[in-house]
């Protein structure tokens, strides 16, 4: 009965509404889930490998024979791999854990906000979060960002619990959450540490010496929680573990601090096409414009920015209203924690010159939602004061005007909604501005209208997102054309958001043709057609679209026919790898279609020096690899020009040239295989 009733001071409707909203979020995110098939096949292949090999599970290997890992730590793969072990390989088994993470994030947000503010504040926070388009996208997709957002939200919650009574336990738990976030997406987990650490050091309700000691303990907990896996990997003999994908020296630490770390900020990413524009004035490059307006531009705005103007205003207002409170005031701490995390993360995203994708902004969604929920209800409670009511009314009007601008960027998308939101927000803003002079019914009506029009546009984008499948590497939320970074084609329905665009200047090529139906077992259909997919923000080189069984391109996988699958599965048990191919997208498509290990030569985009030509020759001599699948695409950057089948001096190119010169070719449809057991005369 306690679970249903909730807090003693809550009205009888609060807990049922909370549970109902949580259930609604789950059902909405589950709807049409299998339309995305394997979503990002790069990660789905690693999940398949981890479901069959505990060693692959631990290291995050791309294949069960442990040739090479994905270029992220494996924490985000673990829940999916366990799900597949329980329920078998399929779309739902891979993607449902992400939905559950979305529900958990919404629940943690409510719990965090409700501890200090009203139930309405917590419920508004949940609604804002769930209707953020990029959240509706990423909590149904198998990239690491869903788990990262959950862990970052949990971190803020734990810090705020510690702030209440200076309890060491909660601060240590915050450190543990950050540690596991590091094992999810490395250094991005640390973006919110500066504001949270300063907050606790200055405002926690205990003496300074104890505060610093507690922060030291939390740091130790963070290092242990995130460092144990790194220590095992670095100490494990390199000869008996998979190669650390994404690194040039088989070192996870190199990957962490280089390509996946400071390289993302500077744009100096080994093997990548380079970053975006740099400098305080902003610029434009491969990954879009940088600068203070990045979160609001045509490439990013429709994903996350609908309520960012409101959140920024309410953050300032919340701090001002609580500024004169005592040093340990928990309301001010909440505004500083959520608002500080929002501003810090937003600024880093705005100015990072390296690889940046629109969906990274899901990290902002919990912070924006919490600030909006807290700020709006605080001002509403103060509505008898003219300044408070006018400010809240202005926030609603600003939100409507900004939604009008964002909707105008896709003029063919629900044109009526644009004007309805604008007019409704102006009317609601005016009503809220004088709410202190209105009767209770009219005041609540104005508030309800304000909330409805503020969420109408992002809700529409989210519903469009839920209605279409998303596959490939670079996915975006909302209708087609809402986030025009790149120039790639679009998947899903014409009005849908199932897209996988290429970075600015890249080649088009995303398709949705390979989507798996109904979460069926891959490779168990006649055609074996697979969706493409790629790692989020990985070495985004120009690449082509899904090919007819050949190299599908950097960002999308290959189409695997039933005939090709039959060829690879023949005598599959006699080999460690049924095939090897350049690049992880091609590898993932064939591995998911056959269910057998396929080696990704060169890692994600073929530029990793693994295996070397000498190692590959030994594998062939030992009879461990049956086929080599030709790529059929031109070369690329990063020293692996031949990785895609063109000329170059990289190990992938050397292996390709050696195979072509020494082994017999087998053509299956448009795909070319080299039988490594059949040398030329």
C-alpha angles and dihedrals in degrees: 000000000000091000091055097040097047123189117009093237094050121106114250092256097055103082095041090050091048093049091043092051091048090051091047091053090051094048092046093050091046093051113107089355097147091058086087093058108193090348102199101021091193090069095034090059090052089049090051089050093048091050090059103036126040089203090056088045092055097045098035094240122186091224136029091242088062104233097147139349132234112265095254132065111269106243094105090051095054100074091047094047091050090049091052091049088055102039106020130251114310144114096272095047089055100041105036092075088060091053090051089051089054091052091047091051091052090049094049090048091053092048092049096048095039094056091071106015137044127291088249089059091054094047093048089050091054092048094049091049096047094048095050103114097223090051091052087053103044099041086062096045132078102234118117093252096089094059091041092055091049093050093046090051090049090051093057091046092053093047091052091049089052090050092060098067104356091254113178093207094067094046090051090050088053088055091050090051091052090048092056089044087057088054086053103050107351118225097009085077089069098057094096097042097091097057093041094047093048090046093055095041092054106032110026112120099247139072118295096246092056091046091056091046091052091050089051091053091048089052090052090050090050093050093048094045093048101028104054093076093044090051092051092049095047093045095044111100107261091222092065102040132065119270113266100252116226095027127103095211103039090257126132090200091057089051092047099051098030122035096011094034133034091000088070090059099043100032090235097129117157111234094011131113090246133256140287130270117313141204134059091286091058128232143200127252144136093315101040136265121328126205142085092305097052096106089055102043127107092267099051108015099084092051101057117345102086094104101019093101089052091046093051092050093045092047091057092043092049093052092047093049092050098036096101094047121107120287093258097047108145096207091059089045090055093051091047093046098049096032094045091050090049095050095044094048093043093051093049091049091048097054105029106120097196131078111329129172129191094241092062085081091076084089088070096052098084093046094049092047094050094049092048093048094048097040097046094051094045091054091044091054088053094046093121085073110079094219092055096047093045091049093051091046090050091051090055091048093048090049091053093047092050091048088052089055094047094047089049090063088070100039096178093056111097094318092188092060092062093061095038091056093046096049094039093051093050092049092045092045091053092048093048090048089063096032091118089065096044129086118261094259096051092043092052090046091055091047092049091049090048092053092046096051092043091057099034099088099043088044090055091050090048093051090050088051092051091050097062137053123248124208135161136041107297109044127172137191129238132031125335110284095023094114108025099183106144120358104256123145124262132247127204125036122336090258096040134096101230097128140143108191127183125239117274109296093014126130120269117242116125115133135173094210094110099058113139114236120240097340092293121171108276116243091021094099128081095253102034089209111177135198119243122241145160143190116282111261094349124150095315106201124165110275142160134254131263110312130210094266097313128090106333094201133256098293103032134046132237129267107248114205125209090248091055091048091051091051093052095044094054107111089347092155091065093066137061089218121022088207146352126218138170115265133014098258093061090042093051093052094053095041094051091045095051102029089225130110116275121186118235103214109211095005124251099355102008098259099105111102093237125148104015118221090255092052092047092050090053092050089053093046090051091052095243099130123051105186140016113212113215117230104214096200133107126257131273146195131296102064094290100097092146092049090094094045100275132102123296145113101254122117091252090056092048091051092047093050093047093050094047091050098047112031138062120258125233119192120206111180105308093336123097122212129184115211104223091196091060112064121188115261 
